[in-house]
Amino acid sequence: MTADFNFNAKYRSLEGEVKAAMDAAAGRSGPDYRHYPYARQARLSWYQDAAGEWAYRDLDAHLWEVFCEQCGDTDGPAENQEAKVQHLRGPYRSKHQAKHAAGKHYRSFDR
């Protein structure tokens, strides 16, 4: 097993925990309970695994992106996403900029 694979598995596990927590909050949070944009390091070297799911081999050390499943981001390469998802995803030059964009995007649904 390579270091890249372990790193990928670590983030997949974290994303699974976030999704499980969002599902558990379904009764409390209203119709937008799955709306949870978050900042992450930009992912590189995308490929489809044996199950047809998108996976990645590397992270960009200098760029960040915003992921929002509720808005239609299906993961995988940005160029495979709709224009509005590509715009939200970025990339951003810093973690701070990506977190700011994610927060601004989240607040736009909190009205």
N, C-alpha and C positions, 0 to 999 in steps of 0.2 A: 504494500500500500504506500502511495507517495504522500508527501507532505501536503500537496495541493488537494488531494482527495480528502484527507483528514480535515483540512480547513473548510472545504465545501460541505462536508458532513456536519461540521460544527454549526455553520450558518443555517443549514437546512433544519437542524434540530431547533435552533432558536426561532426560526420562522414558524415552525410547527407549534411551538409553545405559544407564540403570539396569537396564531389563528385559533388555537384551542381556548385561550383566555377570552378572545372575542366571541367565540361561539357560546361560552359559558355565560357571557354577559348579555345574551340576546334578549332576555326578558326585561332587562333593566334599562337598556340604552336606546330603545326606539328603532325606527326603520333603518337608520344609517349605522347600525352597530358594527358592520364590517368595514366601515370607512376608517381606515387607519394608515394614512400615508407615513412613510418613515424614510429617513436618510440612511444610505448604506454606501460603502465604497463601490465605485463603478466596477462591474464585473466584465471580465475579458475571456476570450477563447471559449465561446459558447459551443455546446454540442448537445445532441439529444442522446440520452442514455438508452439502455435496452428496453425500458418501459415507455419510451417516447417522451419522457419528461425532459425539460431543459435543465442543463447543468453547466457549470463553468469550471475552468481550470485555474484562472488567475484573477487577482484583484489589482486595480490600478492604484498605485501608492499615492497619486496626486489628484485624482478626480473622484467626485462623489455623485450620487444620483438619488432620486426620490422614487420610491415604489408605492403605488396605490392600487391595490387589487380591485377595489370597488369601482374605480374609474375605468376599469377595463384592461389594466396592465396584466398580461398573462405571463410575465417573466420572459426570459430569452432575450435575444438581441433587440436593441432599441429599434432598429430599422424594420422589424417585424410588427411593430406596434402602430396603432392609429396615431395620427398627427397630434391630437391633444395629449395623448399619453407620452409621446416622444418629447413634447414641449415640457411637460411636468418632469419627466425623468431627468432631463438635463443633458449633459453633465454640468456639474458645478465645480468651481475651483477649490472649494474648501468644505469641510464638514459643517462649519457654521452656516455657510450660504445654503447648503442642502437642507439643514434642519430648519432654517428660516423659511425656505420655500415650502417645506412640508407643513410647518405650522400655519403659514398663511393659507395654504390650500385647505387644511383641516378647518380653520376658522371660517372659510367661505361657505361651509356647509352647516355651521353652528349658528344659524340665524333663526 
